[in-house]
């Protein structure tokens, strides 16, 4: 099993969710996060005053998948979340040693 964490633009969440569900992903965790990467934030103007936004709002998607569909999931996220501009986000892949469904005590792939 692998865990994918994808940090994307908030307005692209529905498209990414739909693309993952089309692959058979049954569950995911979504978090509203803030951060910055190479773009180091941006400046905005509010009521005539310019101010710097250092932490840009993003959405973090977390899914645990069978290894067979990890590459397909990465492709789906990349194609759906790509705008070609700075700040499109990142995808991280981690190994998952085990998972346990609390309700039934199932382990491994059956718990996901």
Residue frames as qw, qx, qy, qz and C-alpha x, y, z in Angstrom:
[[0.000, 0.889, 0.458, 0.000, 0.00, 0.00, 0.00],
 [0.399, 0.149, 0.004, 0.905, 1.03, 3.59, -0.62],
 [0.047, -0.799, -0.437, 0.410, -0.18, 6.91, 0.70],
 [0.361, 0.448, 0.287, 0.766, -0.46, 9.82, -1.71],
 [0.135, -0.738, -0.326, 0.576, -0.52, 13.37, -0.38],
 [0.371, 0.464, 0.402, 0.697, -1.33, 15.97, -3.00],
 [0.106, -0.617, -0.272, 0.730, -1.32, 19.70, -2.35],
 [0.284, 0.428, 0.609, 0.605, -3.38, 21.50, -4.99],
 [0.128, -0.138, -0.035, -0.981, -5.26, 24.71, -5.73],
 [0.320, 0.201, 0.712, -0.592, -8.62, 24.78, -3.86],
 [0.589, 0.419, 0.013, -0.691, -10.79, 25.43, -6.92],
 [0.505, 0.361, -0.717, -0.318, -9.51, 22.23, -8.58],
 [0.328, -0.205, 0.837, -0.388, -10.56, 19.92, -5.75],
 [0.761, 0.266, 0.345, -0.480, -13.83, 18.71, -7.32],
 [0.690, 0.576, -0.374, -0.228, -12.12, 17.75, -10.57],
 [0.171, 0.468, -0.846, 0.191, -9.36, 15.84, -8.77],
 [0.510, -0.062, 0.703, -0.493, -11.91, 14.11, -6.52],
 [0.811, 0.391, 0.104, -0.423, -13.94, 13.02, -9.55],
 [0.550, 0.589, -0.587, -0.081, -10.82, 11.77, -11.36],
 [0.056, -0.354, 0.879, -0.314, -9.77, 9.68, -8.35],
 [0.651, 0.107, 0.551, -0.511, -13.26, 8.27, -7.87],
 [0.763, 0.494, -0.212, -0.359, -13.27, 7.23, -11.54],
 [0.366, 0.485, -0.789, 0.093, -10.19, 5.11, -10.75],
 [0.748, -0.289, -0.593, -0.074, -12.04, 3.38, -7.92],
 [0.219, 0.181, -0.565, 0.774, -10.67, 5.36, -4.97],
 [0.404, -0.580, -0.690, -0.156, -13.29, 4.90, -2.25],
 [0.443, -0.837, -0.263, 0.181, -12.08, 7.29, 0.43],
 [0.497, 0.425, -0.121, 0.747, -9.94, 10.34, 0.88],
 [0.379, -0.703, -0.356, 0.485, -9.14, 12.94, 3.49],
 [0.308, 0.700, 0.178, 0.620, -9.22, 16.63, 2.58],
 [0.450, -0.615, -0.281, 0.584, -7.58, 19.40, 4.61],
 [0.241, 0.933, 0.076, 0.256, -7.50, 23.13, 4.01],
 [0.730, -0.349, -0.006, 0.588, -3.87, 24.17, 4.39],
 [0.190, 0.978, -0.080, -0.038, -1.69, 27.22, 3.79],
 [0.756, -0.331, 0.298, 0.479, 1.89, 27.39, 2.63],
 [0.346, 0.866, -0.226, -0.281, 4.34, 28.64, 0.08],
 [0.899, 0.072, 0.263, 0.344, 6.84, 27.19, -2.31],
 [0.557, 0.057, 0.239, 0.793, 9.09, 28.77, -4.84],
 [0.073, 0.718, 0.367, 0.587, 6.61, 31.57, -5.53],
 [0.325, -0.096, -0.480, 0.809, 7.05, 32.80, -1.91],
 [0.090, 0.655, 0.562, -0.497, 3.48, 34.11, -1.78],
 [0.276, 0.500, 0.449, 0.687, 2.16, 37.09, -3.72],
 [0.021, -0.195, -0.274, 0.942, 0.99, 40.67, -3.26],
 [0.021, 0.639, 0.731, 0.239, -2.61, 41.85, -3.38],
 [0.012, -0.202, 0.059, -0.977, -4.31, 45.23, -3.21],
 [0.247, -0.596, -0.762, 0.062, -7.16, 45.79, -0.75],
 [0.118, -0.931, -0.324, 0.120, -8.86, 49.20, -0.47],
 [0.293, 0.926, -0.159, 0.181, -5.92, 50.86, -2.16],
 [0.368, -0.731, 0.572, -0.058, -3.29, 49.32, 0.10],
 [0.735, 0.365, -0.569, -0.057, -0.87, 46.69, -1.14],
 [0.598, -0.540, 0.537, -0.249, -0.04, 43.81, 1.18],
 [0.322, 0.405, -0.844, -0.137, 1.88, 40.58, 0.89],
 [0.917, -0.164, 0.078, -0.356, 0.20, 37.19, 1.22],
 [0.030, -0.596, 0.802, -0.006, 3.00, 34.90, 2.39],
 [0.309, 0.009, 0.945, -0.107, 0.97, 31.74, 2.97],
 [0.427, 0.103, -0.479, -0.760, -1.18, 30.81, 0.00],
 [0.722, -0.017, 0.482, -0.497, -4.38, 28.78, 0.65],
 [0.356, 0.276, -0.831, -0.327, -4.22, 25.22, -0.74],
 [0.883, -0.168, 0.095, -0.427, -6.02, 21.90, -0.29],
 [0.024, -0.439, 0.898, -0.008, -4.26, 18.72, 0.80],
 [0.889, 0.036, -0.182, -0.419, -5.71, 15.41, -0.40],
 [0.204, -0.441, 0.864, -0.132, -4.64, 12.20, 1.33],
 [0.903, 0.108, -0.124, -0.398, -5.44, 8.75, -0.05],
 [0.404, -0.404, 0.820, 0.022, -4.15, 5.25, 0.71],
 [0.766, 0.427, -0.199, -0.436, -4.13, 2.96, -2.32],
 [0.926, -0.012, 0.332, 0.179, -3.06, -0.43, -3.59],
 [0.349, -0.528, 0.455, 0.626, 0.31, -0.14, -5.31],
 [0.464, 0.308, 0.721, 0.413, -1.24, -1.22, -8.63],
 [0.192, 0.826, 0.462, 0.260, -3.15, 2.05, -9.09],
 [0.396, -0.688, -0.065, 0.604, -0.67, 4.52, -7.59],
 [0.307, -0.125, 0.441, 0.834, 0.77, 5.61, -10.96],
 [0.011, 0.559, 0.671, 0.487, -2.72, 6.01, -12.43],
 [0.298, -0.835, -0.418, 0.200, -3.73, 8.12, -9.43],
 [0.392, -0.505, 0.133, 0.757, -0.64, 10.31, -9.79],
 [0.199, 0.170, 0.588, 0.765, -1.42, 10.81, -13.49],
 [0.119, -0.718, -0.643, -0.239, -5.06, 11.66, -12.73],
 [0.347, -0.794, -0.237, 0.439, -4.10, 14.21, -10.07],
 [0.382, -0.321, 0.312, 0.809, -1.39, 15.75, -12.26],
 [0.140, 0.329, 0.641, 0.680, -3.59, 16.11, -15.34],
 [0.196, -0.772, -0.585, -0.151, -6.55, 17.50, -13.41],
 [0.411, -0.809, -0.183, 0.378, -4.63, 19.91, -11.14],
 [0.532, -0.114, 0.275, 0.793, -2.15, 21.28, -13.70],
 [0.248, 0.908, 0.253, -0.224, -2.64, 24.86, -14.84],
 [0.706, 0.442, 0.055, 0.552, 0.93, 25.43, -15.99],
 [0.027, -0.847, 0.130, -0.514, 1.44, 28.32, -13.57],
 [0.216, 0.305, -0.710, 0.597, 3.50, 28.66, -10.40],
 [0.391, -0.149, 0.529, -0.738, 1.70, 27.21, -7.38],
 [0.711, 0.014, -0.516, -0.478, 0.08, 24.17, -9.02],
 [0.791, -0.463, 0.244, -0.316, 1.22, 22.08, -6.05],
 [0.097, 0.490, -0.865, 0.035, 3.06, 18.88, -5.26],
 [0.924, -0.127, -0.207, -0.295, 2.39, 15.15, -4.98],
 [0.118, -0.554, 0.786, -0.247, 4.17, 13.04, -2.36],
 [0.873, -0.030, -0.417, -0.249, 4.11, 9.23, -2.18],
 [0.269, -0.548, 0.690, -0.388, 4.83, 7.32, 1.04],
 [0.460, -0.010, -0.885, -0.066, 4.94, 3.61, 1.87],
 [0.637, -0.412, 0.164, -0.630, 2.20, 2.43, 4.26],
 [0.056, 0.290, -0.937, 0.188, 3.19, -0.44, 6.50],
 [0.096, -0.352, -0.927, 0.086, -0.28, -1.28, 7.78],
 [0.344, -0.264, -0.076, -0.898, -3.81, 0.07, 8.18],
 [0.074, -0.234, -0.919, 0.310, -6.42, -0.97, 10.73],
 [0.351, -0.486, -0.406, -0.690, -10.17, -0.42, 10.46],
 [0.140, -0.257, 0.614, -0.733, -11.18, 0.55, 13.99],
 [0.726, -0.074, 0.058, -0.681, -14.76, -0.73, 13.76],
 [0.964, 0.080, -0.150, -0.204, -13.90, -4.31, 12.69],
 [0.622, -0.593, 0.486, 0.160, -10.20, -4.68, 13.46],
 [0.857, 0.450, 0.172, 0.180, -9.40, -5.58, 9.83],
 [0.427, -0.638, 0.351, 0.536, -5.77, -5.07, 8.79],
 [0.406, -0.105, 0.645, 0.639, -4.03, -4.21, 5.54],
 [0.076, -0.066, -0.540, -0.836, -5.81, -3.67, 2.22],
 [0.262, -0.524, -0.794, -0.159, -9.12, -4.87, 3.67],
 [0.266, -0.613, -0.443, 0.598, -9.05, -1.95, 6.14],
 [0.105, -0.250, 0.210, 0.939, -8.71, 0.67, 3.42]]
